Amino acid sequence: MNSKLWTAILLALAAFGAAPAAAQETARPGLQAAPPSYDPAGRRDPFKDLLGGQAVKESHAPGDPAGLTVEEIQIIGVIKSKGGYRALIAVTDGFPLTAREGDRFADGYILSIRDGEVIFRKTRERGLPLSRPKDIVRDITSEER
């Protein structure tokens, strides 16, 4: 075999890490692969970490009612107390919570609670504010009471 062809084969194997140690020693010194580089030319570098090395933290713990959306909230019942009505809400971890009028959620708040119904005012959709808030009425049927 030609010595130039043999050297090219050894260099190719060395580049992929498959060459034996003896073959890597015979390769010419100073021929090392340069680390990859990217020239953004004024554009955003797609390989750059967008968070700048910061860890992503959830703003609310799982099961926290403030992290729930109005659609995710499941009303179990309505409780009448001295201070008015309270809504009994099922949370994902299985423990029910009570909520009052004005309690905030991820995309809205409780506008009012009456005997047998809870009215939510939805103020955000997919994280963006709505131009006109929507009122969502959740009735509790006699089967659920």
Buried (B, 14 or more C-beta within 10 A) or exposed (E): EEEEEEEEEBBEBBEEEEBEEEBEEEBEEEEEEEEEEEEEEEEEEEEEEEEEEEEEEEEEEEEBBEBBBBEBBEBBBBEEEEEEBBBBBBBEEEEEBBBEBEBEBBBBBBBBBEEBBBBBBBBBEEEEEEEEBEEBEBEBEEEEE
